Every structure is written in C-alpha cells, then in structure tokens.
Amino acid sequence: QVQLVESGGSSVQAGGSLRLSCAASGHRWSKNCMGWFRQAPGKEREGVARTYTLADTTDYADSVKGRFTVSQDNAKTTLYLQMNGLKPEDTAMYHCAATLYGRSCNGNRTAFAYWGQGTQVTVST
C-alpha cells in the first residue's frame, strides 16, 4: 500500500523557518517525480517545488525561489522541504505528491498519482 505521510507543519512568525518531511512507502521512489503542493483556503492547489529523484534535479514556483529548498534522503524514501524566510502568504496546507515509477517531472499536477494528507503551515505577522 502506497503511503505518503507529511510532518513538520507548525505555526511560525514571518521570517521564520520550517522543515517539512514526507515519508514515502509502498512503491519504488528512485525514478519518480516527487513534489510539494500547497492549498490555502479558497484557493486552488498550487505546485511549490518538485524533484526528479533519479537525477536530483529540482524546480520551484517563482513565489518560493531562493527561500525554499526541496531535497530527498539517500534512500529516496523521505522528501524534505526546507522553508526559510516564511511569509504570511505561505500559509497553507502543504501536501507531498509523487508520480508513478518511471514518470518524469514534465507533467502537470494530474501526473501525480499519489498524495499525502497534508501538514498545516501558518505564518503570522
């Protein structure tokens, strides 16, 4: 059974940092696209950062470039999102997602077959 379980969400003040984790199990993760998405109340889910696990390539939404870093552990079973310089507009539920084995990061959100339940990040002024 495939599982993606996020953790690390919290309430922080603007300018603070958080590190989100996503524990992945039940599938092969060495040749997938894995990423982080977020959804604020009343807004559509948007892509934040993603990585192609085989090549360790990454890309980011313009709104988080230079502040967020996506990475994975050597075993390719845990995905991280280091978030620095947090802003109130970063407040959202953050979800981890992954494609099927062998899929790259060229697709849009619908290419992600597996999703976690999310972890809440709240940034106050």
Backbone bond lengths (Angstrom), bond angles and torsions (degrees), N, CA, C in turn:
res aa  C-N    CA-C-N  psi(-1)  N-CA   C-N-CA  omega(-1)  CA-C   N-CA-C  phi
1 Q - - - 1.461 - - 1.526 109.04 -
2 V 1.314 115.75 126.20 1.452 120.52 -179.53 1.526 109.93 -76.32
3 Q 1.316 114.74 133.06 1.463 119.83 177.19 1.518 110.58 -137.35
4 L 1.313 115.71 135.90 1.457 123.01 170.38 1.518 106.10 -124.02
5 V 1.317 116.54 118.58 1.460 120.86 -174.90 1.527 108.87 -123.32
6 E 1.325 115.27 114.48 1.455 121.03 -179.53 1.527 111.08 -88.64
7 S 1.316 114.84 153.69 1.464 121.39 174.00 1.520 108.37 -154.65
8 G 1.326 115.76 167.10 1.456 120.96 174.91 1.509 115.35 104.81
9 G 1.321 117.59 -7.56 1.448 119.38 177.97 1.515 111.55 -68.30
10 S 1.330 115.25 151.37 1.463 119.68 -177.46 1.523 109.11 -167.61
11 S 1.321 114.89 -179.15 1.455 121.37 173.49 1.523 108.28 -103.06
12 V 1.317 116.06 128.95 1.464 120.97 -179.21 1.525 109.32 -137.97
13 Q 1.313 115.33 163.89 1.455 119.45 174.84 1.519 110.40 -87.19
14 A 1.310 115.18 156.51 1.462 120.54 178.43 1.530 109.73 -54.95
15 G 1.332 114.39 138.54 1.454 120.41 -176.93 1.515 113.71 93.50
16 G 1.314 116.58 -12.29 1.457 121.12 -178.65 1.517 113.12 -80.18
17 S 1.327 114.82 -178.13 1.459 121.62 -177.09 1.526 110.41 -130.79
18 L 1.318 114.54 151.80 1.454 122.34 172.64 1.516 108.68 -143.86
19 R 1.319 115.83 154.06 1.456 121.31 174.06 1.522 108.14 -124.37
20 L 1.309 116.49 115.55 1.447 121.82 176.71 1.524 109.59 -91.43
21 S 1.320 115.75 146.75 1.465 122.06 176.22 1.512 109.49 -125.14
22 C 1.316 115.25 150.71 1.460 121.71 176.64 1.522 107.76 -136.08
23 A 1.319 116.38 110.75 1.459 121.60 179.23 1.520 108.96 -88.89
24 A 1.333 115.96 121.37 1.457 121.81 -175.60 1.519 110.31 -109.67
25 S 1.331 116.65 135.54 1.461 120.64 179.00 1.519 110.13 -148.13
26 G 1.334 116.07 164.86 1.451 121.14 173.74 1.514 115.87 83.20
27 H 1.315 118.24 10.85 1.471 120.84 -178.56 1.520 107.15 -157.36
28 R 1.305 116.73 173.82 1.460 120.69 173.45 1.520 108.44 -92.86
29 W 1.344 115.84 133.07 1.454 120.00 -172.55 1.516 113.48 -119.86
30 S 1.316 118.02 10.31 1.459 120.12 -174.27 1.525 113.16 -86.17
31 K 1.312 118.67 -7.24 1.467 121.93 -179.22 1.523 108.76 -147.20
32 N 1.335 114.22 63.65 1.453 120.63 -178.65 1.518 108.30 -137.24
33 C 1.304 114.96 170.68 1.452 120.96 163.27 1.520 107.29 -99.83
34 M 1.307 115.99 127.62 1.462 120.78 176.42 1.515 108.01 -124.75
35 G 1.308 115.41 142.30 1.451 117.18 -175.03 1.515 114.19 -153.83
36 W 1.307 113.56 174.19 1.457 122.63 176.33 1.529 109.00 -117.12
37 F 1.316 114.44 134.21 1.453 122.38 175.48 1.517 107.34 -123.75
38 R 1.323 116.50 159.48 1.457 119.57 175.72 1.516 109.95 -139.82
39 Q 1.332 113.41 153.25 1.462 119.52 179.29 1.511 109.03 -141.37
40 A 1.311 115.34 119.00 1.460 121.67 175.70 1.523 108.34 -93.70
41 P 1.330 117.61 156.08 1.469 120.14 179.92 1.524 111.58 -54.94
42 G 1.325 116.07 130.65 1.450 121.04 177.99 1.507 115.62 78.20
43 K 1.328 116.49 3.36 1.461 120.33 -178.77 1.528 110.43 -120.03
44 E 1.321 115.32 160.63 1.457 120.26 176.82 1.522 110.37 -75.60
45 R 1.335 114.83 154.97 1.455 119.72 175.44 1.533 108.75 -68.84
46 E 1.320 116.08 133.53 1.452 120.36 -178.31 1.521 111.04 -126.30
47 G 1.320 115.32 147.83 1.451 120.51 176.91 1.511 110.62 -74.53
48 V 1.321 116.52 138.35 1.456 122.51 -179.02 1.527 110.47 -108.70
49 A 1.323 115.90 -52.02 1.463 120.82 -177.08 1.518 108.46 -159.21
50 R 1.325 116.18 151.50 1.444 119.06 178.44 1.523 109.55 -151.37
51 T 1.317 115.21 159.53 1.449 120.87 179.35 1.515 110.13 -142.05
52 Y 1.322 115.63 142.63 1.450 121.23 174.20 1.517 106.00 -92.48
53 T 1.313 117.01 112.32 1.461 120.66 -166.12 1.521 113.82 -64.88
54 L 1.323 118.01 -28.15 1.462 119.88 -178.89 1.520 111.28 -68.99
55 A 1.317 116.56 -40.56 1.466 120.84 -173.59 1.525 113.43 -106.08
56 D 1.327 117.11 -4.86 1.470 121.17 -177.09 1.524 112.55 58.42
57 T 1.321 117.18 27.20 1.460 119.50 174.48 1.523 108.76 -82.44
58 T 1.315 115.92 153.25 1.458 120.62 -176.29 1.526 110.59 -137.32
59 D 1.321 115.99 156.88 1.453 120.08 166.05 1.515 109.00 -151.10
60 Y 1.326 114.43 158.06 1.459 121.64 -169.14 1.525 111.59 -134.90
61 A 1.303 114.71 153.38 1.451 119.91 169.17 1.527 108.35 -66.79
62 D 1.329 115.91 147.17 1.467 119.74 -178.93 1.527 111.76 -57.55
63 S 1.310 116.34 -33.08 1.467 120.70 -175.44 1.526 113.29 -68.24
64 V 1.335 117.50 -16.41 1.465 119.50 -176.99 1.526 112.86 -120.01
65 K 1.311 117.84 -3.47 1.471 120.58 -179.27 1.527 110.56 -57.00
66 G 1.314 115.19 134.57 1.450 120.66 -179.79 1.516 113.97 85.39
67 R 1.326 117.38 -11.34 1.479 120.61 179.77 1.520 111.99 -115.65
68 F 1.324 117.39 -34.70 1.464 121.90 -177.12 1.521 110.16 -109.02
69 T 1.325 115.40 147.37 1.462 121.22 176.73 1.519 109.41 -135.02
70 V 1.321 116.86 126.22 1.458 122.05 176.91 1.527 108.38 -99.97
71 S 1.314 116.02 138.98 1.460 120.61 179.60 1.520 109.43 -153.21
72 Q 1.323 115.68 173.02 1.454 120.73 178.41 1.515 108.89 -140.03
73 D 1.323 116.13 159.91 1.451 119.16 177.24 1.526 109.92 -80.86
74 N 1.325 116.41 169.60 1.461 120.40 -175.73 1.519 112.33 -62.57
75 A 1.306 116.99 -30.59 1.463 120.75 -179.55 1.524 112.56 -79.16
76 K 1.306 116.67 -5.27 1.470 122.10 179.59 1.520 111.92 62.61
77 T 1.328 117.38 26.45 1.460 119.06 -179.63 1.515 113.41 -112.71
78 T 1.311 116.86 -4.58 1.456 120.21 177.45 1.518 108.95 -133.16
79 L 1.305 115.39 129.39 1.460 122.75 177.47 1.519 107.92 -107.23
80 Y 1.311 115.75 139.32 1.459 120.78 -178.75 1.529 110.70 -120.84
81 L 1.309 114.58 155.70 1.456 120.96 169.69 1.514 107.48 -136.51
82 Q 1.321 116.07 106.74 1.459 121.36 175.54 1.510 107.71 -87.13
83 M 1.314 116.26 123.22 1.456 121.57 -176.47 1.519 108.93 -119.66
84 N 1.314 116.10 115.39 1.457 122.60 178.38 1.517 109.88 -115.61
85 G 1.316 116.43 160.78 1.459 120.01 178.42 1.513 112.60 56.44
86 L 1.315 116.44 44.28 1.466 120.23 -175.27 1.521 111.69 -63.52
87 K 1.324 114.81 144.57 1.459 123.10 -179.48 1.522 109.03 -121.91
88 P 1.326 117.39 156.44 1.476 119.19 177.91 1.522 112.58 -54.82
89 E 1.309 117.57 -33.08 1.471 120.08 179.70 1.528 113.10 -71.07
90 D 1.316 118.17 -6.84 1.463 121.42 173.79 1.525 111.61 -83.14
91 T 1.324 117.33 -6.20 1.455 121.19 179.34 1.522 110.45 -61.29
92 A 1.323 116.50 123.72 1.465 121.52 -177.43 1.523 109.57 -178.21
93 M 1.323 114.88 170.45 1.457 121.03 166.96 1.523 106.41 -87.15
94 Y 1.312 116.19 127.15 1.461 121.37 -178.17 1.520 109.58 -104.11
95 H 1.324 115.05 128.51 1.455 122.02 -178.09 1.521 110.42 -117.42
96 C 1.304 114.78 140.52 1.454 122.48 171.10 1.526 107.89 -91.88
97 A 1.328 116.84 145.45 1.457 120.73 179.99 1.525 109.98 -147.06
98 A 1.328 115.41 156.05 1.456 120.23 -179.20 1.521 110.38 -147.02
99 T 1.319 115.10 149.03 1.455 120.27 175.22 1.523 109.27 -87.17
100 L 1.311 115.81 172.44 1.453 121.23 170.59 1.524 109.25 -63.94
101 Y 1.327 116.25 157.01 1.452 121.10 177.88 1.527 110.01 -58.68
102 G 1.322 115.83 132.67 1.453 121.40 178.14 1.519 114.33 95.35
103 R 1.334 117.39 -9.33 1.458 119.87 179.15 1.515 110.30 -88.12
104 S 1.316 116.46 141.79 1.459 120.98 -179.95 1.520 110.36 -91.02
105 C 1.328 115.96 -169.88 1.458 121.70 179.84 1.526 111.96 -97.19
106 N 1.309 118.22 20.56 1.458 120.14 -176.22 1.514 114.04 -81.91
107 G 1.320 117.34 -14.19 1.456 120.21 -177.12 1.514 112.64 -87.49
108 N 1.307 115.27 175.88 1.460 119.27 176.10 1.521 109.14 -92.99
109 R 1.316 115.40 -163.13 1.460 120.42 -173.99 1.529 112.01 -58.55
110 T 1.327 117.26 -31.13 1.463 119.70 -176.74 1.520 112.71 -69.71
111 A 1.328 117.44 -12.81 1.456 121.21 178.22 1.526 112.50 -75.62
112 F 1.297 116.84 -13.41 1.461 120.74 -178.06 1.532 108.97 -87.25
113 A 1.329 115.08 116.99 1.463 120.88 -174.29 1.523 112.73 -88.40
114 Y 1.319 115.96 -26.82 1.460 120.34 -173.87 1.529 110.06 -120.39
115 W 1.337 114.94 138.45 1.460 121.12 -177.59 1.522 110.06 -136.60
116 G 1.336 114.47 144.54 1.456 119.51 172.14 1.517 110.46 -89.87
117 Q 1.334 115.12 173.13 1.457 120.86 -177.57 1.521 112.75 -78.55
118 G 1.306 117.04 -21.31 1.456 119.93 176.26 1.514 114.17 104.99
119 T 1.336 114.29 158.23 1.457 122.01 174.93 1.527 107.17 -137.34
120 Q 1.333 116.65 135.74 1.455 121.38 -171.99 1.526 111.42 -85.18
121 V 1.329 114.62 132.26 1.466 121.97 173.34 1.522 107.68 -118.42
122 T 1.315 115.94 124.60 1.464 121.32 178.84 1.518 108.77 -125.20
123 V 1.325 115.80 124.70 1.465 121.33 -178.24 1.524 108.34 -116.78
124 S 1.307 116.64 121.26 1.461 121.54 -178.17 1.524 110.50 -107.39
125 T 1.325 114.96 156.98 1.474 120.31 179.70 1.510 110.36 -82.04
